[in-house]
């Protein structure tokens, strides 16, 4: 199994490296005491969730790293990154610009965690409405309110697009300013081949990432314990206040087939969690955190696949490289 060694850099709160070097930001996980009364419950698949992944060492890759035994769809952009050994195991079209669909929400969550507080109350404005046909949403209305903690769980587990706008307008002051924050933070973590125009990933011109940049964003988000917790959740129940002050219940299930139990990972590999994404323009996308039998962590990403069945088949094939 071939691999490319990663470069090692000293961890600081902020490292600025010129001329194409990697830019990093490091923060501790958030802790908080809730000041907003809500009811919620969750179900986690695994009690060992957290890895110190956003540290001084990042995997780098400049060209394809292909195993002839791994036959992925020709259209895909994919990568597999060994976080403990700091190497890229597999890379295919990993630096090609592609539409990210709802993988965008990984960056939305990262920016919100960095600039917001979990007990912050978010109030829906007129920009909360998402009218695109078929877009996933919970039906927020202007004046509805919930905490950032609740919103992040609905965002990452259920991929609600109206909740993405709710987070953006409250953390950034407006959706447009939040998107600018996303682009600035992407540059700060070295994801310089990406550009966002919205916080949810619905199809738009000049909205793109690369599979390698998605690894950087996911790795950065994992510095927050709550992100690691949420991506492992199979389901979530909570209640928020609607615009009349009445409690409104939300009961959601993960969009991730591995967490739901619809799909099986290869023997010796445990899927901790991740994020799905699908639009007609982006195809079918999935980014995951997984571990081997020793507990060593890996990030895997498959983008631009042809359908859901092929996406999970390709991802399972890719995860097989962990134990091969």
C-alpha positions as CSV (number, residue, x, y, z in Angstrom):
1,X,0.0,0.0,0.0
2,X,1.7,3.2,-1.2
3,X,1.6,6.4,0.7
4,X,3.0,9.9,0.8
5,X,4.6,11.2,4.0
6,X,3.2,14.4,5.4
7,X,5.0,17.5,6.3
8,X,5.4,18.4,10.0
9,X,4.9,21.9,11.4
10,X,5.0,23.2,14.9
11,X,1.5,23.9,16.3
12,X,0.6,27.5,17.2
13,X,-2.6,29.4,17.8
14,X,-2.1,30.9,14.4
15,X,0.6,30.0,11.8
16,X,1.0,32.1,8.7
17,X,3.1,30.5,6.0
18,X,3.7,32.3,2.7
19,X,4.0,31.1,-0.9
20,X,1.6,28.1,-0.8
21,X,2.5,26.6,2.6
22,X,-0.2,25.3,4.8
23,X,-2.1,27.7,7.1
24,X,-3.4,26.4,10.4
25,X,-5.5,27.6,13.3
26,X,-5.7,25.7,16.5
27,X,-8.3,26.1,19.3
28,X,-9.4,23.9,22.2
29,X,-12.8,22.2,22.2
30,X,-15.7,24.3,23.6
31,X,-17.5,23.7,26.9
32,X,-20.5,25.6,28.1
33,X,-23.4,25.7,30.5
34,X,-26.7,26.0,28.8
35,X,-28.8,29.1,29.6
36,X,-31.6,28.2,27.3
37,X,-34.1,25.6,28.4
38,X,-34.7,22.9,25.8
39,X,-35.4,19.2,25.9
40,X,-33.2,16.9,23.8
41,X,-32.1,13.3,23.5
42,X,-29.5,11.6,21.3
43,X,-28.2,8.1,20.5
44,X,-24.5,7.6,19.9
45,X,-22.9,4.5,18.4
46,X,-19.5,4.6,20.1
47,X,-18.2,6.1,23.3
48,X,-14.7,6.6,22.1
49,X,-15.1,9.6,19.7
50,X,-12.4,12.2,20.1
51,X,-9.0,12.3,18.4
52,X,-6.3,15.0,18.6
53,X,-6.3,15.3,14.8
54,X,-6.0,19.0,14.2
55,X,-2.4,19.3,15.3
56,X,1.0,20.1,13.8
57,X,1.0,17.5,11.0
58,X,-1.1,17.4,7.9
59,X,-1.3,15.0,5.0
60,X,-0.2,16.5,1.7
61,X,-0.7,15.2,-1.8
62,X,0.1,16.8,-5.2
63,X,-0.9,14.0,-7.6
64,X,-2.9,10.8,-7.8
65,X,-2.0,7.9,-5.5
66,X,-3.8,4.9,-7.0
67,X,-4.0,1.3,-6.0
68,X,-4.9,-0.8,-9.0
69,X,-7.1,-3.1,-6.9
70,X,-9.2,-0.1,-5.9
71,X,-11.7,0.4,-8.7
72,X,-13.7,3.6,-8.1
73,X,-16.1,5.3,-10.5
74,X,-14.2,7.2,-13.2
75,X,-16.1,10.4,-12.3
76,X,-15.2,10.6,-8.6
77,X,-12.8,12.7,-6.6
78,X,-11.6,10.7,-3.6
79,X,-9.0,10.6,-0.9
80,X,-8.0,8.5,2.1
81,X,-5.9,10.1,4.8
82,X,-4.1,8.3,7.7
83,X,-4.2,10.8,10.5
84,X,-1.9,9.0,13.0
85,X,0.9,8.3,10.5
86,X,0.3,11.5,8.6
87,X,0.2,10.1,5.1
88,X,-2.1,10.0,2.1
89,X,-3.0,6.4,1.4
90,X,-5.2,7.0,-1.7
91,X,-5.9,10.0,-3.9
92,X,-7.9,10.3,-7.1
93,X,-8.7,13.7,-8.7
94,X,-8.1,14.9,-5.2
95,X,-7.2,18.5,-6.2
96,X,-10.0,18.9,-8.8
97,X,-12.6,21.6,-8.2
98,X,-16.0,20.0,-7.7
99,X,-19.4,21.0,-6.2
100,X,-19.6,20.0,-2.6
101,X,-23.4,19.8,-2.0
102,X,-24.0,19.6,1.7
103,X,-20.4,18.8,2.6
104,X,-20.4,22.6,2.6
105,X,-22.0,22.3,6.1
106,X,-18.8,21.0,7.5
107,X,-17.3,24.4,6.9
108,X,-20.4,26.1,8.1
109,X,-20.2,24.2,11.4
110,X,-16.5,25.0,11.8
111,X,-17.0,28.7,11.3
112,X,-20.0,28.7,13.7
113,X,-18.0,26.9,16.4
114,X,-15.1,29.2,16.0
115,X,-17.0,32.4,16.1
116,X,-20.1,31.5,18.2
117,X,-21.1,30.0,21.5
118,X,-23.1,26.9,21.9
119,X,-25.7,28.4,24.2
120,X,-26.2,31.4,21.9
121,X,-29.8,31.8,20.9
122,X,-30.4,32.1,17.1
123,X,-33.4,33.9,15.8
124,X,-34.7,33.2,12.3
125,X,-35.0,36.1,9.9
126,X,-36.5,36.5,6.5
127,X,-33.5,34.8,4.9
128,X,-34.3,31.5,6.7
129,X,-36.7,30.4,3.9
130,X,-35.3,27.9,1.3
131,X,-37.5,27.6,-1.7
132,X,-35.5,25.2,-3.9
133,X,-37.5,22.2,-4.8
134,X,-36.5,19.1,-2.9
135,X,-34.2,21.0,-0.5
136,X,-33.9,19.3,2.9
137,X,-35.3,21.6,5.7
138,X,-37.3,21.5,9.0
139,X,-39.6,24.3,8.0
140,X,-38.3,27.2,10.1
141,X,-40.3,30.5,10.0
142,X,-39.2,34.0,10.7
143,X,-39.1,34.6,14.5
144,X,-38.4,30.9,15.4
145,X,-35.5,30.5,17.8
146,X,-33.1,27.8,19.0
147,X,-29.6,27.5,20.4
148,X,-26.5,27.1,18.2
149,X,-26.0,23.7,19.9
150,X,-29.4,22.6,18.6
151,X,-28.9,24.1,15.2
152,X,-25.5,22.4,14.7
153,X,-27.0,19.0,15.5
154,X,-29.9,19.5,13.0
155,X,-27.4,20.9,10.4
156,X,-25.0,18.0,10.6
157,X,-27.3,15.1,11.3
158,X,-30.3,16.0,9.1
159,X,-28.6,18.5,6.7
160,X,-31.3,21.0,7.0
161,X,-30.7,23.9,4.6
162,X,-32.9,26.4,6.4
163,X,-30.9,25.8,9.6
164,X,-27.7,26.6,7.6
165,X,-29.1,30.0,6.8
166,X,-30.3,30.5,10.4
167,X,-26.7,29.8,11.7
168,X,-25.1,32.0,9.0
169,X,-27.3,35.1,9.5
170,X,-26.9,35.0,13.3
171,X,-23.2,34.2,13.5
172,X,-22.2,36.5,10.6
173,X,-24.7,39.2,10.9
174,X,-26.0,38.3,7.5
175,X,-25.7,35.2,5.3
176,X,-23.5,37.1,2.9
177,X,-21.0,38.2,5.6
178,X,-21.0,34.6,7.0
179,X,-20.0,33.3,3.6
180,X,-17.1,35.8,3.5
181,X,-16.1,34.4,6.9
182,X,-16.2,30.9,5.4
183,X,-13.9,31.9,2.6
184,X,-11.5,33.6,5.0
185,X,-11.3,30.7,7.3
186,X,-10.9,28.3,4.4
187,X,-7.7,30.2,3.4
188,X,-6.5,30.2,7.0
189,X,-6.6,26.4,7.1
190,X,-5.0,26.0,3.7
191,X,-8.1,25.2,1.7
192,X,-7.1,27.6,-1.0
193,X,-8.7,25.7,-3.8
194,X,-12.2,26.2,-2.5
195,X,-14.8,29.0,-2.7
196,X,-18.2,29.3,-1.1
197,X,-21.2,31.4,-2.0
198,X,-23.7,30.0,0.5
199,X,-23.6,28.1,3.8
200,X,-25.7,25.1,2.7
201,X,-24.3,23.8,-0.6
202,X,-27.3,24.1,-2.8
203,X,-26.1,24.5,-6.4
204,X,-24.6,27.9,-7.2
205,X,-22.0,29.2,-9.6
206,X,-18.5,29.7,-8.2
207,X,-19.3,27.4,-5.2
208,X,-16.7,24.6,-5.2
209,X,-14.1,22.7,-3.2
210,X,-11.6,19.9,-3.7
211,X,-11.5,16.5,-2.0
212,X,-8.2,17.5,-0.4
213,X,-9.7,20.8,0.9
214,X,-12.6,18.9,2.4
215,X,-10.1,16.8,4.3
216,X,-8.5,20.0,5.6
217,X,-11.9,21.4,6.6
218,X,-13.1,18.2,8.3
219,X,-9.8,17.9,10.1
220,X,-10.1,21.5,11.3
221,X,-13.7,21.0,12.6
222,X,-12.6,17.9,14.5
223,X,-10.7,20.1,17.0
224,X,-14.1,20.8,18.6
225,X,-15.4,17.9,20.8
226,X,-19.0,18.8,20.0
227,X,-18.4,18.3,16.2
228,X,-17.0,14.8,16.9
229,X,-20.0,14.1,19.1
230,X,-22.5,15.2,16.5
231,X,-21.1,13.4,13.5
232,X,-21.5,10.1,15.5
233,X,-25.2,10.7,16.3
234,X,-27.7,8.4,14.6
235,X,-30.7,10.3,15.7
236,X,-31.7,13.5,17.6
237,X,-34.8,14.8,19.3
238,X,-35.2,18.3,20.5
239,X,-37.7,21.2,20.8
240,X,-37.3,24.8,19.9
241,X,-39.6,27.9,20.2
242,X,-41.6,29.0,17.3
243,X,-42.4,32.6,16.5
244,X,-45.5,32.5,18.8
245,X,-43.4,31.2,21.8
246,X,-44.8,27.7,21.5
247,X,-42.6,24.6,21.7
248,X,-42.0,22.8,18.5
249,X,-40.6,19.3,18.4
250,X,-38.0,18.0,16.0
251,X,-37.2,14.3,15.6
252,X,-34.5,13.5,13.0
253,X,-32.4,10.6,11.8
254,X,-28.9,10.7,10.3
255,X,-28.5,10.8,6.5
256,X,-25.4,8.6,6.9
257,X,-26.1,5.0,5.8
258,X,-23.2,3.6,7.9
259,X,-24.6,5.2,11.1
260,X,-28.2,4.1,10.3
261,X,-27.0,0.5,9.8
262,X,-28.1,0.4,6.1
263,X,-24.5,0.0,5.0
264,X,-21.6,-2.1,6.4
265,X,-18.0,-1.0,6.7
266,X,-15.2,-3.5,5.9
267,X,-14.3,-5.9,8.7
268,X,-11.8,-4.2,11.0
269,X,-13.0,-0.7,10.2
270,X,-15.4,1.3,12.4
271,X,-17.2,4.3,10.9
272,X,-17.4,7.0,13.6
273,X,-19.4,9.4,11.6
274,X,-19.3,12.1,8.9
275,X,-21.4,14.1,6.5
276,X,-23.3,13.3,3.4
277,X,-24.2,15.6,0.4
278,X,-26.2,15.3,-2.7
279,X,-27.3,17.6,-5.5
280,X,-27.8,17.0,-9.2
281,X,-24.8,19.2,-10.0
282,X,-22.5,17.7,-7.3
283,X,-23.6,14.1,-7.5
284,X,-23.4,12.0,-4.4
285,X,-20.8,12.9,-1.8
286,X,-19.6,11.5,1.6
287,X,-16.8,12.4,4.0
288,X,-16.1,10.1,7.0
289,X,-14.1,9.6,10.2
290,X,-13.2,6.0,10.7
291,X,-10.8,4.0,12.8
292,X,-9.0,0.6,12.5
293,X,-8.8,-2.1,15.2
294,X,-6.1,-0.2,17.0
295,X,-8.2,2.9,17.2
296,X,-6.1,4.8,14.7
297,X,-8.2,7.5,12.9
298,X,-8.6,8.1,9.2
299,X,-10.5,10.6,7.1
300,X,-12.0,9.3,3.8
301,X,-13.9,11.3,1.2
302,X,-15.7,10.4,-2.0
303,X,-17.3,13.1,-4.2
304,X,-19.1,13.3,-7.5
305,X,-20.4,9.7,-7.5
306,X,-23.2,8.7,-9.8
307,X,-25.8,7.4,-7.3
308,X,-26.2,6.5,-3.6
309,X,-25.5,2.8,-4.1
310,X,-22.3,3.5,-6.0
311,X,-21.3,6.1,-3.4
312,X,-21.4,3.6,-0.5
313,X,-19.9,0.8,-2.6
314,X,-17.0,3.1,-3.6
315,X,-16.6,4.3,0.0
316,X,-16.5,0.8,1.4
317,X,-13.9,-0.1,-1.2
318,X,-11.8,2.9,-0.2
319,X,-12.2,2.1,3.5
320,X,-10.9,-1.4,2.7
321,X,-7.5,0.2,2.1
322,X,-7.2,0.8,5.8
323,X,-6.9,-2.9,6.5
324,X,-5.3,-4.1,3.3
